[in-house]
């Protein structure tokens, strides 16, 4: 894992992106050389622009989710991912051609060849991602602990997104912890540093919650770190590997003294300018879709077109969110708030379609312009549910230290849910966003949202 602009990217994914960008660059160079005589090519102009084109195209597709592991996807999902990449990339590539300084020495045939090469490389990457790949120089990992936490760490590392990282074994600390991992991988030895050096360990993960009374060999862990090994606790591990801050392994001291969770005026101003510019652009582009949606709602079920509801925003302040109405007007005629659910019988026919395509969320762009919401952030909940969740889930209020969003990290990383357990899972992603939010992460979430909408992932 590499941390770039406060966000973690899998090393093997970055290696794939770099390889594909270089492959596309060389393919473009070869295509142009084969179409033209070399003496007609302005190399000082062509080479930098070809490299920029390659990086832009590969970067676009990485943001659209092409490089996410597909080994557990269905064939239908894998095909949808390829088609999405090709459908989005080819028009963008053609538009980029119009601004690149290639017009003087490239023909329509050359541009067509480059587009075909781009489509071929994208398809190749999608096929390769159907198999689990390993990162070069994958670290050798030692897990401290043998219980349930150690097992959850091993399972997280075995996910295809981790690039085949090798768990060498489990070091049993001095605690009566039931062995829930493979007993054959439990290592013997009194000194942690000696065991780690003997096995050429690069990374040590502490999967033990209780650290007092000599449970965890802190001095030996320090020796491991001073010897050049990376040492992670459970909170830092799950933040890095799964893009979430785990509530079950979280302590207030980690929130206070750890990195992240920084809120300042400069960051707020930059985010506000970004929100205003993007929200205005999206409203202009989406205006025809919003008009048609309003007419369909009126034709099917009459008014009102919009649905306004109280939600909890920044600092716990109550505001009214605006959405296209997707449920019957008597959806809560008894006055009791209810979780929305999959295949909810209160949803109208038009509502089912606009929910699937996320069109019902578009009016919230007005909330963004007003300043109640941001484009990206934790989704705002109703006060009734906030009171319930805050009483049951520790640190739930932390998500209110940033503006709620039209979309969010939890929405592109976790399927739709309608229970307290689902709220806990989403909170863990929300805490990651609150801790690490930057414009880079916001842009990544927006691209991922486009992918989720176009592929229908997590629709309800």
C-alpha positions as CSV (number, residue, x, y, z in Angstrom):
1,X,0.0,0.0,0.0
2,X,1.2,3.5,-0.9
3,X,-0.3,6.6,0.7
4,X,-0.9,9.4,-1.9
5,X,-2.6,12.6,-0.8
6,X,-3.8,11.0,2.4
7,X,-5.4,8.1,0.6
8,X,-4.1,4.5,0.3
9,X,-3.7,2.9,-3.0
10,X,-2.7,-0.8,-3.4
11,X,0.9,-1.2,-4.7
12,X,0.0,-3.8,-7.3
13,X,-2.8,-1.5,-8.6
14,X,-0.3,1.4,-9.1
15,X,2.0,-1.0,-10.8
16,X,-0.8,-2.1,-13.2
17,X,-1.6,1.6,-13.9
18,X,2.0,2.5,-14.6
19,X,2.4,-0.6,-16.8
20,X,-0.7,0.1,-18.8
21,X,0.2,3.8,-19.2
22,X,3.6,2.9,-20.6
23,X,2.1,0.2,-22.8
24,X,-0.4,2.7,-24.3
25,X,2.3,5.3,-24.7
26,X,4.6,2.9,-26.7
27,X,1.6,1.6,-28.7
28,X,0.6,5.2,-29.7
29,X,4.2,5.9,-30.7
30,X,4.4,2.7,-32.8
31,X,1.0,3.5,-34.4
32,X,2.1,7.0,-35.5
33,X,5.4,5.8,-36.8
34,X,3.8,3.0,-38.9
35,X,1.3,5.5,-40.3
36,X,3.8,8.2,-41.2
37,X,7.4,8.6,-42.2
38,X,9.5,9.5,-39.1
39,X,10.8,12.7,-40.7
40,X,7.3,14.2,-40.7
41,X,6.9,13.8,-36.9
42,X,7.7,16.7,-34.6
43,X,9.1,14.5,-31.9
44,X,9.6,17.3,-29.2
45,X,5.9,18.0,-29.5
46,X,4.6,14.5,-30.1
47,X,6.3,12.5,-27.3
48,X,5.2,14.7,-24.3
49,X,1.6,14.9,-25.6
50,X,1.5,11.1,-26.3
51,X,2.6,10.5,-22.7
52,X,0.1,13.0,-21.3
53,X,-2.7,11.3,-23.4
54,X,-1.7,7.8,-22.1
55,X,-1.6,8.9,-18.4
56,X,-4.9,10.7,-18.8
57,X,-6.7,7.7,-20.4
58,X,-5.4,5.2,-17.9
59,X,-6.1,7.6,-15.0
60,X,-9.6,8.0,-16.1
61,X,-10.2,4.3,-16.2
62,X,-8.6,3.7,-12.9
63,X,-11.0,6.3,-11.4
64,X,-13.9,4.5,-13.1
65,X,-13.0,1.3,-11.3
66,X,-11.3,-0.7,-14.1
67,X,-8.4,-1.7,-11.8
68,X,-10.5,-2.9,-9.0
69,X,-10.1,-6.8,-8.6
70,X,-12.8,-8.6,-10.7
71,X,-12.0,-12.1,-9.7
72,X,-15.1,-12.3,-7.5
73,X,-17.4,-10.5,-10.0
74,X,-20.0,-12.4,-12.1
75,X,-19.3,-12.5,-15.8
76,X,-22.2,-10.0,-16.3
77,X,-20.5,-7.5,-13.9
78,X,-17.1,-8.0,-15.6
79,X,-18.5,-7.4,-19.0
80,X,-20.4,-4.3,-17.7
81,X,-17.2,-3.0,-16.3
82,X,-15.3,-3.4,-19.7
83,X,-18.2,-1.9,-21.6
84,X,-18.3,1.1,-19.3
85,X,-14.6,1.7,-19.7
86,X,-14.8,1.5,-23.4
87,X,-17.9,3.6,-23.8
88,X,-16.6,6.4,-21.6
89,X,-13.0,6.3,-22.8
90,X,-13.3,6.3,-26.5
91,X,-15.4,9.6,-26.8
92,X,-13.2,11.2,-24.2
93,X,-10.1,10.1,-26.2
94,X,-11.5,11.5,-29.4
95,X,-12.3,14.8,-27.7
96,X,-8.7,14.9,-26.3
97,X,-7.4,14.4,-29.9
98,X,-9.0,17.7,-30.8
99,X,-6.8,19.7,-28.4
100,X,-3.5,17.7,-28.8
101,X,-0.9,19.2,-31.1
102,X,-1.1,16.2,-33.5
103,X,-3.2,17.7,-36.2
104,X,-0.3,18.6,-38.5
105,X,1.1,15.1,-38.8
106,X,-1.6,12.6,-37.9
107,X,-4.5,11.4,-40.1
108,X,-7.9,10.0,-39.3
109,X,-6.5,6.5,-39.8
110,X,-3.9,7.2,-37.2
111,X,-6.4,8.4,-34.7
112,X,-8.7,5.4,-35.4
113,X,-5.7,3.1,-34.8
114,X,-5.0,4.8,-31.4
115,X,-8.6,4.4,-30.4
116,X,-8.5,0.7,-31.3
117,X,-5.3,0.3,-29.3
118,X,-6.9,2.0,-26.3
119,X,-9.9,-0.3,-26.5
120,X,-7.7,-3.3,-26.8
121,X,-5.6,-2.4,-23.8
122,X,-8.7,-1.8,-21.7
123,X,-10.2,-5.1,-22.6
124,X,-6.9,-6.9,-21.9
125,X,-6.7,-5.3,-18.5
126,X,-10.2,-6.4,-17.6
127,X,-9.5,-10.0,-18.7
128,X,-6.2,-10.0,-16.6
129,X,-8.1,-8.7,-13.6
130,X,-10.3,-11.8,-13.7
131,X,-7.4,-13.5,-12.1
132,X,-5.8,-12.6,-8.8
133,X,-2.5,-10.8,-9.3
134,X,0.4,-10.3,-7.0
135,X,2.4,-7.1,-6.4
136,X,6.1,-7.1,-7.0
137,X,8.0,-7.0,-3.8
138,X,4.9,-8.0,-1.7
139,X,5.8,-7.7,2.0
140,X,6.2,-10.8,4.2
141,X,3.8,-10.3,7.1
142,X,3.7,-11.5,10.7
143,X,0.5,-11.3,12.7
144,X,0.7,-10.9,16.5
145,X,-2.3,-12.9,17.9
146,X,-4.1,-16.1,17.1
147,X,-7.7,-15.2,17.9
148,X,-10.7,-13.8,16.0
149,X,-8.9,-10.5,15.2
150,X,-5.9,-12.3,13.8
151,X,-8.2,-14.4,11.6
152,X,-10.0,-11.2,10.3
153,X,-6.7,-9.7,9.4
154,X,-5.7,-12.8,7.5
155,X,-9.0,-12.8,5.6
156,X,-8.6,-9.1,4.7
157,X,-5.1,-9.7,3.4
158,X,-6.3,-12.7,1.3
159,X,-8.8,-10.4,-0.6
160,X,-7.9,-10.0,-4.3
161,X,-7.5,-6.3,-3.9
162,X,-4.4,-6.9,-1.7
163,X,-2.3,-8.3,-4.5
164,X,-1.4,-11.6,-2.8
165,X,0.4,-10.4,0.3
166,X,2.1,-13.3,2.1
167,X,1.1,-14.0,5.7
168,X,4.2,-15.9,7.0
169,X,2.6,-16.8,10.3
170,X,1.1,-15.9,13.6
171,X,3.1,-15.1,16.8
172,X,1.2,-16.1,19.9
173,X,1.5,-13.4,22.6
174,X,1.5,-14.2,26.3
175,X,-2.2,-14.4,26.7
176,X,-4.8,-17.2,26.9
177,X,-6.3,-16.5,23.5
178,X,-8.2,-19.3,21.7
179,X,-6.5,-20.3,18.5
180,X,-8.8,-19.6,15.6
181,X,-6.2,-19.5,12.9
182,X,-4.4,-22.4,11.2
183,X,-2.4,-24.1,14.0
184,X,0.4,-25.1,11.6
185,X,1.1,-21.4,11.1
186,X,1.4,-20.5,14.8
187,X,5.1,-19.7,15.3
188,X,7.1,-20.7,18.3
189,X,9.8,-18.6,19.9
190,X,10.3,-16.4,23.0
191,X,11.7,-13.4,21.3
192,X,9.6,-11.6,18.7
193,X,12.6,-9.8,17.1
194,X,14.5,-13.0,16.6
195,X,11.5,-14.8,15.0
196,X,10.9,-11.8,12.7
197,X,14.5,-11.6,11.6
198,X,14.7,-15.3,11.0
199,X,11.6,-15.2,8.8
200,X,12.7,-12.0,7.0
201,X,9.5,-10.2,8.0
202,X,8.8,-6.8,6.5
203,X,5.6,-6.0,8.3
204,X,4.2,-6.8,11.8
205,X,0.4,-6.4,12.5
206,X,-0.8,-6.4,16.1
207,X,-4.1,-8.2,16.1
208,X,-4.6,-8.1,19.9
209,X,-6.9,-5.6,21.6
210,X,-5.7,-6.0,25.2
211,X,-2.2,-4.5,25.6
212,X,-1.7,-4.1,29.3
213,X,-0.1,-6.5,31.6
214,X,2.6,-7.7,29.2
215,X,0.0,-9.1,26.7
216,X,1.8,-7.4,23.8
217,X,5.7,-7.4,23.8
218,X,5.9,-3.6,23.4
219,X,9.7,-3.5,23.8
220,X,10.1,-6.2,21.1
221,X,7.7,-4.4,18.8
222,X,9.8,-1.2,19.2
223,X,13.0,-3.3,18.4
224,X,11.2,-4.6,15.2
225,X,10.4,-1.0,14.2
226,X,13.9,0.2,14.8
227,X,15.1,-2.7,12.7
228,X,13.2,-1.4,9.7
229,X,10.0,-3.4,10.0
230,X,6.6,-1.6,9.6
231,X,4.4,-2.1,12.7
232,X,0.6,-1.6,12.5
233,X,-2.2,-1.8,15.1
234,X,-5.7,-3.0,14.1
235,X,-7.1,0.5,13.5
236,X,-4.2,1.5,11.2
237,X,-4.3,-1.8,9.4
238,X,-8.0,-1.7,8.5
239,X,-7.7,2.0,7.5
240,X,-5.0,1.1,5.1
241,X,-6.3,-2.1,3.7
242,X,-10.1,-1.6,3.6
243,X,-10.5,2.2,3.5
244,X,-12.4,2.2,6.8
245,X,-11.8,3.1,10.4
246,X,-13.0,0.1,12.4
247,X,-15.3,1.1,15.3
248,X,-14.6,-2.2,17.2
249,X,-10.9,-1.5,17.4
250,X,-11.1,2.3,17.8
251,X,-10.0,4.3,20.9
252,X,-10.5,8.0,21.6
253,X,-6.8,8.5,22.0
254,X,-6.2,7.3,18.4
255,X,-8.7,9.9,17.2
256,X,-7.0,12.7,19.2
257,X,-3.3,11.9,18.7
258,X,-3.3,10.2,15.3
259,X,-2.9,11.8,11.9
260,X,-5.9,13.1,10.1
261,X,-9.3,14.5,11.3
262,X,-7.9,18.0,10.5
263,X,-10.4,20.7,9.8
264,X,-9.2,24.2,8.9
265,X,-10.3,27.3,7.0
266,X,-8.1,26.7,4.0
267,X,-9.4,23.2,3.4
268,X,-13.0,24.4,3.9
269,X,-12.6,27.3,1.4
270,X,-11.1,25.0,-1.3
271,X,-13.8,22.4,-0.8
272,X,-16.5,25.1,-1.0
273,X,-15.2,26.5,-4.3
274,X,-15.0,22.9,-5.7
275,X,-18.6,22.2,-4.6
276,X,-20.0,25.4,-6.1
277,X,-18.2,24.9,-9.5
278,X,-19.2,21.2,-9.8
279,X,-22.7,21.6,-8.6
280,X,-23.4,24.4,-11.1
281,X,-22.0,22.4,-13.9
282,X,-23.9,19.3,-12.9
283,X,-27.2,21.2,-12.6
284,X,-26.8,22.6,-16.1
285,X,-26.0,19.2,-17.6
286,X,-28.7,17.4,-15.6
287,X,-31.5,20.0,-16.3
288,X,-33.1,18.1,-19.1
289,X,-33.1,14.8,-17.1
290,X,-34.6,16.7,-14.1
291,X,-37.4,18.2,-16.2
292,X,-38.4,14.8,-17.6
293,X,-38.3,13.3,-14.2
294,X,-40.6,16.0,-12.8
295,X,-43.1,15.4,-15.6
296,X,-43.1,11.6,-15.1
297,X,-43.8,12.0,-11.4
298,X,-46.7,14.3,-12.1
299,X,-48.1,12.0,-14.7
300,X,-47.9,8.9,-12.5
301,X,-48.9,10.1,-9.1
302,X,-49.6,13.8,-9.2
303,X,-47.8,16.3,-7.0
304,X,-45.8,17.1,-5.2
305,X,-42.7,16.6,-7.4
306,X,-40.2,17.2,-4.6
307,X,-39.8,15.7,-1.2
308,X,-38.4,17.7,1.6
309,X,-37.3,16.1,4.9
310,X,-35.3,17.1,8.0
311,X,-31.7,15.8,8.1
312,X,-28.8,16.3,10.5
313,X,-25.9,18.2,9.0
314,X,-22.6,19.9,10.0
315,X,-22.3,20.2,13.7
316,X,-25.6,18.5,14.3
317,X,-27.6,21.3,12.8
318,X,-30.9,20.4,11.3
319,X,-31.7,21.3,7.6
320,X,-34.2,20.2,5.0
321,X,-32.9,18.1,2.2
322,X,-34.6,18.2,-1.2
323,X,-35.1,15.1,-3.4
324,X,-37.4,14.0,-6.2
325,X,-40.4,12.2,-4.6
326,X,-40.0,8.4,-5.2
327,X,-42.5,7.1,-2.7
328,X,-46.3,7.4,-2.3
329,X,-47.5,10.5,-0.6
330,X,-48.8,8.3,2.3
331,X,-45.5,6.4,2.8
332,X,-45.4,7.3,6.5
333,X,-49.1,8.0,7.2
334,X,-48.8,6.7,10.7
335,X,-46.1,9.4,11.4
336,X,-43.5,6.8,12.4
337,X,-40.1,7.0,10.6
338,X,-39.1,3.8,8.9
339,X,-35.9,2.7,7.2
340,X,-36.1,2.5,3.4
341,X,-35.5,-1.0,2.3
342,X,-34.8,-3.0,-0.9
343,X,-38.0,-3.6,-2.9
344,X,-39.8,-1.2,-0.6
345,X,-43.6,-1.4,-1.4
346,X,-44.0,2.3,-0.8
347,X,-41.9,3.2,-3.9
348,X,-43.7,4.2,-7.0
349,X,-42.9,2.8,-10.5
350,X,-41.1,6.0,-11.5
351,X,-39.5,6.1,-8.1
352,X,-38.0,2.7,-8.6
353,X,-36.3,3.8,-11.8
354,X,-35.0,7.1,-10.5
355,X,-33.7,5.4,-7.3
356,X,-31.9,2.8,-9.4
357,X,-30.2,5.5,-11.5
358,X,-29.8,7.9,-8.5
359,X,-31.8,10.6,-10.3
360,X,-33.8,11.2,-7.1
361,X,-30.7,12.7,-5.5
362,X,-30.1,15.4,-8.2
363,X,-32.2,18.1,-6.4
364,X,-29.7,17.9,-3.6
365,X,-27.4,19.9,-5.8
366,X,-29.5,22.9,-4.7
367,X,-28.6,22.0,-1.1
368,X,-25.0,22.1,-2.1
369,X,-25.3,25.6,-3.6
370,X,-27.1,26.9,-0.5
371,X,-24.3,25.5,1.6
372,X,-26.2,22.9,3.7
373,X,-24.4,20.0,1.9
374,X,-21.2,19.2,0.0
375,X,-20.9,17.1,-3.1
376,X,-19.0,14.4,-1.2
377,X,-19.4,13.6,2.4
378,X,-21.3,11.3,4.8
379,X,-24.9,10.9,3.8
380,X,-27.2,12.9,6.1
381,X,-29.6,10.9,8.3
382,X,-32.9,11.8,9.8
383,X,-32.8,13.1,13.4
384,X,-34.9,10.2,14.7
385,X,-32.3,7.7,13.3
386,X,-29.3,9.8,14.4
387,X,-30.5,9.7,18.0
388,X,-31.0,6.0,17.8
389,X,-27.7,5.3,16.2
390,X,-25.7,7.7,18.4
391,X,-27.0,5.8,21.4
392,X,-26.0,2.4,20.0
393,X,-22.8,3.1,18.1
394,X,-19.7,4.7,19.6
395,X,-18.1,7.7,17.8
396,X,-21.2,8.1,15.6
397,X,-21.2,11.9,16.1
398,X,-17.7,12.2,14.5
399,X,-19.3,12.1,11.1
400,X,-21.0,15.4,11.7
401,X,-17.8,17.4,11.8
402,X,-17.9,17.7,8.0
403,X,-20.8,18.6,5.8
404,X,-23.0,15.8,4.6
405,X,-22.7,14.8,0.9
406,X,-24.8,14.0,-2.1
407,X,-22.6,11.0,-2.5
408,X,-19.8,9.6,-0.2
409,X,-17.1,7.1,0.4
410,X,-19.5,4.7,2.1
411,X,-21.9,4.9,-0.8
412,X,-19.3,3.7,-3.3
413,X,-17.8,1.1,-1.0
414,X,-20.8,-0.5,0.7
415,X,-24.1,-1.7,-0.7
416,X,-27.4,-0.2,0.3
417,X,-28.4,-1.1,3.9
418,X,-31.3,-0.4,6.2
419,X,-30.3,-1.6,9.7
420,X,-28.1,-0.7,12.7
421,X,-25.5,-3.2,11.5
422,X,-25.4,-1.6,8.1
423,X,-25.1,1.8,9.7
424,X,-22.0,0.6,11.6
425,X,-20.4,-0.6,8.4
426,X,-21.1,2.7,6.7
427,X,-19.9,4.7,9.7
428,X,-16.5,3.0,9.4
429,X,-16.2,4.2,5.8
430,X,-17.5,7.7,6.8
431,X,-14.8,7.9,9.6
432,X,-12.2,7.1,7.0
433,X,-13.5,9.9,4.8
434,X,-13.6,12.4,7.7
435,X,-10.0,11.5,8.6
436,X,-8.5,11.6,5.1
437,X,-10.8,13.8,3.0
438,X,-9.0,15.8,0.3
439,X,-9.9,17.0,-3.2
440,X,-8.2,13.9,-4.6
441,X,-10.5,11.6,-2.6
442,X,-13.5,13.7,-3.5
443,X,-12.7,13.4,-7.2
444,X,-12.2,9.7,-6.8
445,X,-15.6,9.3,-5.1
446,X,-17.3,11.3,-7.9
447,X,-15.8,9.0,-10.6
448,X,-16.7,5.9,-8.5
449,X,-20.3,7.3,-8.2
450,X,-20.6,7.5,-12.0
451,X,-19.5,3.9,-12.2
452,X,-22.0,2.8,-9.5
453,X,-24.8,4.7,-11.3
454,X,-24.0,3.3,-14.8
455,X,-23.5,-0.3,-13.6
456,X,-26.4,-0.3,-11.1
457,X,-24.2,-1.5,-8.2
458,X,-26.0,-1.2,-4.8
459,X,-29.2,0.1,-6.3
460,X,-32.3,-0.1,-4.2
